[in-house]
Every structure is written in C-alpha cells, then in structure tokens.
Amino acid sequence: MGNREVKDMTRTLTILLCAAALMTLLLCGCSDKEPTITSITRGTGAGGQTVTTTTVATDPSAEGSVPTSAPSAGKTTKATQPTARPTVVTDGDSSEVGTAIAQRAVDLIGSPYTAGGTGPAAFDNPGFVTYCYKESGYTVSRTLSSVLSFGAEAPTDALQPGDILLFCENGTGKPTFAGIYIGNSRFVACKNKESGTVEQALNNSYWLPRLIAARRVG
C-alpha cells in the first residue's frame, strides 16, 4: 500500500471518528452547543498502521451540564426579620408605674396564645394583663368582671399608658376582653390562637364602641 493510500485512509478514518463522536453527543442530548474538537492524536499501532484518536469536548455551560455547586432542591431560605415594636407614648400625666407596665406589654408582643396561659411563655387574654401587672408588683384577677373593681377608674377620654382597657363583645355589658393601653390610641392584648399577642388600634370601628371601662393603678 502506497503512502498516498495510507494518508487517504487516515483522513477517512479521522472524518468517520469525528462524525461518530458528534452523532453520539447529539443522540445522548448532552448539549445543544456545538462540540469542540480539542485534540487529534496520531500514532502507529500494531502492524505499522497509523491510528488516529479524536477528543471531543462540549461547552461546560451548555444546557444539561451539571453545575459544580447548586442550591438544595425544595428548600427556601427566608430572612428573619426582628419583630417591630411600637413605642410607649407618655405625657406629663403618665406615671412611672403605668409606663413600666405598658413597656412590659410591648416587650411581650409576639408571645403566643394558649388557653389558661399565665406566662411567661404563653398567655390567654386575662392571663396577659395579670402577668404584666404582676411584673410590677400588682395583683390583678384573671376574672375580668373582678377587674372592674381593680385600682381606680380611668376616664376613657384621658387614658394613660398602663391602663387596663375592658371591652364587651357580646352586648351583655360585662367585660369579655382586656388589653393594656400604651398611648397614642393603641393597646396591646393577647388576642387569640391565630394572632397571639399583638398591638391593636383603639380608635377603630370595632374596639372603640365596645370599650366599657378602664382601670388604673390607684
């Protein structure tokens, strides 16, 4: 076999190898990018025949390639934001004791509701009021009707931080819900299982008509 025939055979073999490599990649769906021939190596095999090796590489950024670092599937990372706390608003008539009670109520915003809870981990509605006053050295009954006689009467049109607000939600005239006033027409109460301990607006269409009394440290 002459040198020209050997060269023609080598060229033909090289073309066939390249075509086979390209076809394999297309059939496997490894990449939709055009493959790149990175090297062609020629050598002499057994019997003195010329052997050609073709190396084909695909673009590592091609669709279907596996990234070296990937986010965990099915996991969502959510930034934890601190609970925003309102400010106790005082004036010249506010007492130190009342302000301290109101501040304690603010500090407990976000605490969960649980039936019969008296704190400090969780509360029910009267348990929250009782706990805030207990922290300042005062005993308040868990029975809201008894709270009507606690301390001194506070005028509902001149409330001060720390005042206990009593609401009637069933039309009986008896208190069914209580909260602690923190100033600026706002109060804090342990509301229910869904809301827990939250800040509420007093002068809205729901709470203001249901306010029946307010009590203050005497």
Secondary structure by P-SEA (a helix, b strand, c coil): ccaaaaaaaaaaaaaaaaaaaaaaaaaaccccccccccbbbbbbcccbbbbbbbbbbcccccccccccccccccbbbbbbbccbbbbbcccccccaaaaaaaaaaaaaccbbbbccccccccccaaaaaaaaaaaabbbbbccccccccccbbbccccccccbbbbbbccccccccbbbbbcccccccccccccccbbbbbccccccccccccccccc
